[in-house]
């Protein structure tokens, strides 16, 4: 379950709590020991926050044919073989709703300023070298991830 008291948010240079939309990029990492979540919002991904496990959730806003879309990128393979990649895929799928709630909550002032983004599609890229794990899926909208 998502616990807002365990979420820490950092805004990097060039990003405020409400602007911009395009080029707004999110890096969500976590601690396996404390269950704390760390959300970094900036104009680029926070590569300095990403560990060797590669279990981060990356996201960014784009505009396609005049409509905003939130893209999520997950490195399913990490540095593992196909068996471990399949396990990682299952973990990402199980934990992604919590991650999306954390992103939505952590950037709530942004969503208040841009309420239309609550209804923008979330497209998830499960990136893998293994065809059965390499997928692109629609994970509805942030409106589905607003309740705590």
N, C-alpha and C positions, 0 to 999 in steps of 0.2 A: 504494500500500500504506500501511496505517496504521502510523505510527511514534510510539509512546508518548512518546518523548523530545521530540517536537515539539508535544505537547499541554500547554496551560496551563489550569488550572482555577481558577476564582474562585467562592467561596461568598459570597453576599450576605446581608445582615441578615435574620434570621428563618428561615434555612435552615442545617442542620448537615449533616455527611457522611451522616447516617442518617435525618433527619426534616425536614419532614413528607412525606407522599406527596401528598395533595391540595394543590393550589396550588403544587406544585413545578414551576417553569418553567425551561426550558433555552434558551439562546441560543448557537448555535455559529456562529462566524465564522472567517475564515481570512485569511492573507496570501498573495497570489499570488506575491510575491517570495521569501519564505522557506519557504513551504509549512507554516508553523506554524498550528496550530489553537488557537482560544481558546474555551473553554467557560465560560459564566457560568450559575450555578445560583442562582435566587432565587425570591421570591414573585411577581415580575412579570418580564416579558421585559426584557432589557437593551437598551432602545431606544437608549441612549447609545453602544452598541458597533456599531450597525448603520450601514453606509455607504450612499452613494447607489446603489451597484450592486444592493442588495437581494438578495444571494446568500447570505444567512444561512439557517440551519435553525433553526426554532423548534419547541419541543416542550413538552408538558405532560401530566401525569397527570390523568385524570378517572375517575369511577366511574359506570358505567352498569348499572342493574339489579343492583347488588351486586357487580359485577366491575370490576376496574381495567382501563383502556385507556390506552395511550400515543398521543397525537395529535401528528402532525407537520404543520406548516404551511409551505408553500413558495410564495413569490411568483414565479410563473412569468413573469409579464409584466415585472416590474421597471418600467422607464420606456421600454419599447421597443414596436416594431411587431410584427405577427404573425410575421414571418419570424425576427426575433431572439428572440421569445418561444418559438418552436419549438426554436431552438438551445439556449436556456436550459433548456427542458424536458428535452432530451436530456442536457445536462450534469448537471442535478439527478438524473436517473435513474441516470446512470453513477456519480456521486459519493455518492449516498445511502447505499449499504452502508458506505462508509468513515466517513461522518458518524455512522451508527448505532453502529458499532464504537467510535468516539471517545467518544460519549455514554456507552455502556455501560462502557467502560474508565474514563473520567474520573469516573464516579459509582459505581465498583465497590463501595465500602464500603456504599453505599445498597442495592445489589443483594444483597450478602452479608447485610445486616440484613433484607431483604424478598425472600427467594429466590423466592417465588411470582410476583413481578413479571417474572421471566425468561420466564414463559409467558403473559404478558398480550399481547393483540393490539396490533400497531402499525398505526394507521390514518393514512394519509398523504393530506393535502389538497393537491392540486396546484391552487393558486388562480390562475385566469385569466379574463379577460373573453371569451376565445375558447372556444366550447363544446367543440371537439375537444381542448383542452388542460386544461380545467377538469374534474378527475377526483378521485374519492375511491377509494383502494385499500388493501387489506390487505397489509402487508409483513411478514407472519408475526409472530415474537416476538423479543425480545432474546436468547433462547437461540441463535438463528441467527447472532448477531453477537458471540459471546463469544471466539472464537478469534482470535488476533492474526496 
